[in-house]
């Protein structure tokens, strides 16, 4: 009876949100097989496709804090609807333009979908407030949502690869836009609003300050990837400007009565390591996917490394990796119940680290690469599900949306930094590949080794950070709060 009640409560909380995450997964997997076709359609070089990823990551880092805060203020469902409408409008632009500039803007604006998962976790946490075992329900719900996301990514990748071979690009690009429109009505009629909202006003000054900081920082990283960017004073100057602009933002937020981001949360012994883990996790989950795909496609007979796989064989590696992520997401609440969420997070981070470091000695065969990806995928799936749920359970009751959103924002910034570093590392060795043509892979084996080392070390570093989290964090009976914890009432 107790189990049936728990399952019933879980189903009532998750509801139609699984379809929303399925749609999100489709968007993340659908376009990957057709990026070359998109480049030909727009009349650009394959290397310029990187601008699509960079602009969308930049927008993602900007919108998540604002939309998460607005979700806490006026309702998480309402912000889900607004972000879905904006994503649909942007997706409808893509099929009907052959201008790279217009396509780039539309592609960037599609990045509004990144706020869906943190808003959903905050919505679940809010709606489960009166339920017994709230942390368990939230963790299980997060696992189900991530499983739906990864299932959507698998189906999206397979569908995108199959459709681009038989249908015109315009029709292929129209399909995800129609799916997002369906998603909008699913949210409108199927999802219930948060029972309580925090109210307040949006900190527009803080939003402007952090926007300038993120635009400058990510813009500088993009400039570093341009020819001569590494030796350009202006490129490094813009990166430094972005970092320096964080200082006035922090000072403003500390003085504001209702800040956009309560930066005191970063001092929380439970939340601080979660945010840092999210940033380090973004290095591998967002920054390493393209290098892993290009490594598999690299012809060892020409370059002396790689697997030389076909497109379909490469998609199987990606599919197995995503299945491992689904498994990890679903196993997280089970293992967390036996141990603790904190211990499970540490174990997931270690798995990601081991998976990537195993690439150093074992990368010569298809089986070796698949094995490494499965290990990394199991840990990654658990982290994708666990980090927003852990942030929600450790955050102040009026800041759940902000806390879960911050995990995505910090993860995105980590991915943006990694994308720049990995691009430079792989490009730096291009000329050194024996017999490599200019249009071949842009990396060397040393460059790929750099990718694997960085991903493995950052994952293990996050595991070390989580060791210092209070033992009962992210549960329904957390440890006593430290004086610096943001949930401590502030004197006014």
Steps between C-alpha positions, in 0.01 A plus 500: 500500500780742592673428172182558299444830680856610420463403136167679482648814651793477259271465198284792611806722537678401177186488285554641153844642580659183363369593154659844535838342573449251216460800269812657648690178428378494140632854452839399641537193280306581184730753333836330556491264196410785263748771602699448180182532292412820689848637427461429128152655502633820659812506283745487791797284591455211741719677756251790514240264646681556831347849509157340533604315814679802645212746458245258643717428804542872555126564488439202728729644764312831481138385509514230766559731802227743388240236414575297812454808719179593318378143552538540876331841482199447275474124443716228348230383257455852368870531423497153343229622262685820414831322437325236287326765291832679440671172407221414255516844337877468455471145360249621241760742363754229410316324214429822311838674477828441319670798668767395747443810715124442527550127557758576771257728685219244476728220615621705796145588607411131501727484804201601714421129533788461746285654774242221477673245727585738788148647489352150503710389798400816688136435409523142625668607824231762557209266429642222718530730802218329690602145404691258718849419372529821301869459413445141382205605285700785347800273431282235336317760296832649385616154393181447300533839332862441404407155368235665283756758386756239399234287329404807301865562412540144370180511295582852380847401379372190319205688347713794394757275335234299317285794385784711363572224247146493357340843555591858408682691774213748532257223590748334735558827688126562529429178692657599837321836484166320476596275792579805716157645419340174619715524813361848569144372509601201712635742762200732465237233560688221680737663752385654828652821631710519817272528805700791641702782345759719667390827340734796499652699214761409242846636571550665161827669596645163605372344176670768291828467692520121473392517134789735417740276692389181326486660156852637540638174641343263246566750221866508594513121499351501149764753388774269629381236253545731203825493297763678705265525795741344748759769434253788482505756782135582431382141537660458842394852596132421435527178704659694789231768473230234534663368818542848648136588432398222740632712790244786473227241448591319823524827693159608372337167580636503856334837562170421326201396713364265229799411279484328163749246636557477871878464475502396867383160372851444367622517861260228612687180597235300313435719194850633430653162407191414293545813287873435458425138409250619238765722343759223493239256369418737213856451374430140400124489440497812276856543386615148413222364279620648169865392553387146585291484184777631276752263657279204413466620140875558457663252258793325672652408163547870425565657840634210704220516760122489517250225418404586143132430569213579267229744596267221609768327710577834665132554576498161673777618734297811577187290548673262743637798691152651529353168613767488770395851604137388527610206716706728723212743543260224598749332735582822686193503733534125562865523605439826687236327710743223596789740571443878491460749213840646588680165475319424174610832352860425596479156340347643181780756470762228546337291227518791255865555588592134457311478170693787343841413645466146363518657152868573558612133479188355333382679185610275213192282454126549474439287811746703707335830406150363568609366841647837598186680383273269698689572823496874435135484396387324819660770714385783274137387505500488878652849518254649251213375716660558838648849480177702454318277751782545752497875448122515550514304825784710642371843392278745691131435437463823302811438288450149359464621143808718530705218656404240238550758227846580629604137454415535129663844468825392663498178297455704181790730588715192567402360161575829324848517654565137411378551144755778455786308661426180310465684170837663549661172607367307201569778250853542629596151389334506161814582311686225676286213378710313250357526153189676627311706249377839602142391474557199725461476874613810686669311782805297585529208739666738748196725473262214574718392791462853638122472475492168687740618772309822564164318514635230731681734738207745531263212579729368774542854634122529537498173695755647740288815541194296588690325780479827695119524471314427828425128522121541521475764226228461234279291728180575692710522821791723408782579733485824699566801283828683515484869592578595142215291359264719291197355678608678818272803551672823410490805724345807344 
